[in-house]
């Protein structure tokens, strides 16, 4: 599904735009929104690129686990997530341990970096080495919940029951405001994962009607969740520095759901190509490494180039670096870690599923 590769890359660029043009004040030494006033209202919506990732993840992870056992699912997730993550963690540690860079410095001890290597640092109340790692914690919790479904057995009916129970429990948790329940059920992000799973059921059976109710419920819950997340950012930085309105958030979430619905219905179909495959492959490293790239380059370039040129050069550098990391580091490591499969069980569609399940 080449269209998912393109959507993932668009989501990653949206996150990059949000960070480079709105969020990374310490990197620029000034509020980015003041440097890019015409772009800030649109770039600020890039914060919701992660929400698009979550819908895609719900879609693709259900595709991945259909007909597979728990062991195969666990191995695929470990091989997919950790190599690039460890490389990015090493890059963060090297940047702040070996250079004079200070912007975005997490100020972690060696032991805290080691805890970050597990990807479960939030479980141990240790700060993330990179700000983007928070979404991986959400992905991991989603995988743990999906593992329950895999153990029971993945069928159309069981997916509907699982999704309905999770969505109802997430809504209850949101109203109760219990920290433990929020950590487990993720009321702010469950609507996206559940909607993605329901859209995959629709993709499998275009005549199915009940999954649309889950998509509608997920959409209804996603709107206030997205607005709350944006409001927290506005409260922290001020509307002038995060000029995003409630209306624009509603429009963005609506477009995300429409785009994924069109993919599920087969109304958006792109012919697979090397370019789209490369974009999809670059997405996860780009998500992980664009912060390190910005912290290293933007302070060096600021003053010598106008802000727009600095942002453009840094973005291109981040994309190129991410593709090189995928080609010469992440992919070789994945090949070493993946168990060998017979030709009958290794298909191009399975490979695409593996690539499409995380940012």
N, C-alpha and C positions, 0 to 999 in steps of 0.2 A: 504494500500500500504506500506508494511513493508520496501520495498526498499527505500522509502523516509525517514523513520526513520533512516536507516543506513547512507544515504547521509547527512542528517542533522547532525548526530553525527560526521561524518568525517569532515564536514565543521567546526563544533565547535572545534574539536581537532586541525584543521589547524590554527584557530585563536589563540588557546592557544599556539601552537608551535611558531607562529609568535611573540606573546607577550613575552613568556618566554625565547626564544632563540635568539631574535633579538631586540625587541622593549623596554623592561623594563630595561633600563640602571639605572634608579634611584633606582630600587629595588635591583639590583645586586651590585650597587656601582661601576660598570664597564660596558663597552659595551659588551652585551651578545654575539655578533657576534665574538668577540675576544676570548670568553670562549668556543665557540662551532664552530670553523672555518669550520669543514667538513659539519656541518648541516645547517649553516646559509643560504647558497644559496637556499636550499629547504625550510627551515622554513620561510624564507622571503616571499615565495610565499603564505604562510598561510594568508597573508593580504587579499587575494582574496577569502578566505572562505566566507566572507560576500556576495560577488557577487553570490556565489552558493546559499546562503540563499535567495537572492532576486529572483533568477530564480524559486526556489522551492516555494517561497511565491506567485509569479504570478500564478503558476500552481494550487496551493492548494486553494488560496483565490477565484479564479474563480470557482473552484469546490464547495467551501463553499457557494457562493452566488447564485449558479444556483438553481432557484426555491424557493428562500427564499426572504423574505421582508427585508426592511431596519432595522426595529426594531430588528428582529432576528439576523441580521448581526452585528449590533452595540452591542447588548448584548454579543454575542459570542466573539467579539474582546475585550470588556472590561474585561470579565471574564478570557480570555486567557492571556492577556498582564499584567494586573495590579497587581495581587497578588504577583507573583514572583518579579516583578519590585519593589514593595513597600518593600518587604523583603530585597532585595539587597540594596536599598537606605538606609534602617535602618542599615544594616550591615556596609555600608560605613561611615555613620554618627557616629556609635558606635566605629568603629575602630579608627577614627581620633579624636573623642571627648573624648574617655575613655582610650586610650593607648598612648604610645609615638611614634607610627608609623608616619613616615613622607613621605615615598615613595608613589608617586601617589596621594598625598594629594591634593584635589581640592581647599582647603582653602575657603570654602563657609561659609556664615553666616547662622544662623538658618532659616531666611527668605528665603534664596536662596535654602536651602534644601526643604522647603515647596513648592517653585515654581517647583523644580525638581519633586515633588510628582505628579504633573499634567501630566508629560511627555511632556509638551509643553514649557519647559524652553527655548529652542532655539528661539521660537516665541517672548519671552520676553527678549532676549539677555542676558540670564543668563547662566553661564557655566554649563556643564554637571558635575554631581557629580562623574560619572565614565566615562572613555573614551569610553566604548562600547555603551553608550547610544545614540551616534550619529546615529547609524543604525536604532534605534527605531523611531527616528524622520522621517527618510525616510519611514519606514513602515507606520507610522501614515498618512503621506501625501498620500501614495499609497491608504490607506483605504478611505481617503476622496475623492479621485478621483474615486475609485470604487463605492463609495456611489452614485455618479451621475449616473453611469451605472445601479445600483440597482433601483434607482428611476425611470429611464426610462423603465427598464425591461430588463432582461438578456436573449438575444437570440443569436444564432450563428451569424446572420448578424450584430446585434448591437455591439457585441463584436469585430467583425472585423472593423467596423467603428470607434468605440472608440479607439481601439489599433492603427489603422492607423493614426487617427488624433493626438493622443498623441505622437506617434513616430515622425511624421512630425513636430509637434510643438516643441518637445524636440530638434530635429536637428536644427530648426530655432533659438531656444533659445541659443543653444551652439554657433552658429555663431554670434548672436547679442550681447551676453555677458551682458545681463541685469540682475541685481541681483534679482529683483522681479520675473521675468520669470523663472530664474534658480531655485528659491526657490519653485515655484509652479510646474514646469514641470520636475524638476530633470533630466536634460539631461545626467548626468553621470550614473544614475541608471535606468532610464526609459527603456533602451534596455533590461535589465535583466527581469524586471517585464513583459514587453510586450512579450518577448520571452517565458516566463513561461506560460502566458495566451494562446499564440498561441499553445504551446505544449499540453496544456490541451484540446484545440479544436481537435488537432490531436489524442489525447488519446480517445476522445469521438467518433471520426470518422476517422479511419485509412486511409480512401480513400481521405480525404480532401487534397487539394493541395495548396490553397491560403494561409492557415496559415504558410506553409513552407517559403513563401516569408517574412513573419513577423519575423520568426526565423532567416532567413538569414540576414535581415536588422538589427535585434537586435544584431546579432553576429558581423556584420561589424561595428556597432557603439560601441559595447562593447570593442573591441580591443583598439582603441585610448583612450577610457575613462579609461580602466584599466591601460594602460601604463602611462597616466597622473597621476593617483593616486599613482602609484609606484614611478614615477619621483619626485613627491612632497615629498615623504618620503626620497628618495635618496638625494634630495636637502637639506633637513633638517638635515640628519644624516651623509651624505657622503656615497659613494659607498662601502667603506671598511666596514661600519657598516650596510649596507643594500645591500648586494651583489646579486642583482636580475637584470637579463638582460632582454631586450625587447623580445628576442626570448623565454625565459622561460615564460614570461607573456602570449605571444601568445599561447604557448603550453598549459598552464594551462586553459586559457579561452576556448580553443578548446575542451579540455577534459571535462570541465564543460558542455558545450553545447552537446557534444556527449553523455555523461552519461544521461543527462535529455532527450535527443531524444530517447535513447534506452528504458528509462522508459516509455515515452509516447507511443512508439510503442509496448510495452509489451514484449520487448526482454530481459529485466531484470525483473525477477519476483522472489521474495523471499517469502518463506512460513512464515506467521506470527508466531512469537514465543514470549515467555516472555522476552527473552534476547533482541530482537530487540525492543520490546515495551518499555523495561526499558531504552535502549539507547536513543530512541526517546524522552521519557519523561524527561530524564536527560539533554537533549541538551540545552533547554532554561535557566534553572538555571546555568548550566555550563558556558554558555556565559556570564551571568550576574555576577557570583560570582568568576570567576577564577582570576580576578584582585585583589579582596579583599584577596583571599587566598594567592596569591603571595606576596602581601605587608605585610601580617602577618607572613608568614613562611620563605620565602627566606632569609631575613636579619638575622633571628634567626639561620638558618641552615648553612649559608655560613661561612666557616672557620672550621666547624666541619666535613663537608662532601665535597667530590669533587663536582664540578659543575654539572656533569651529574647526580649524585645521588640526589643532591638538586632539580634539575629539575624534575626528575622522582618521587621523594617523593611528591613534591608539586602538580604535575599533578594528581597522584593517589588520594591525599587528596582532590583536587578540584572535581574530578569525584565522589568520595564517598560522600562528603559533598553535592554536587548537587543532588544526588539521594535521600539522606536523606531529603533534603529540599523539593524535589518534593513529597516524600511519606508522610511526617509527617506535612508539612506546606502548600505547594502550593495546593496539591490535596484536602485536607479537606476544605481549604478556597474556592476553586472553587466550591465544592459541596454545600457549604452554599450559594454562590452567584447565582448559576445557578437556573433558574426557573424549577420547576418539569415538566417533560414531560410524556405523556402517553407512554406505551410500543410500540405503533404503530409508534411513531415518533422518538424514541430513538433507533438507530441502531449502530452496531459496526463500520460501515464505517463512520458514522457521527462523532463518537468519534475520530477516527483516523484523520479525516480532521481537527478537532479542534486542535489536538496536533501538526499537521505538518505545521501549517501556520506561525510560527515565529521561530527564532533561538532556 
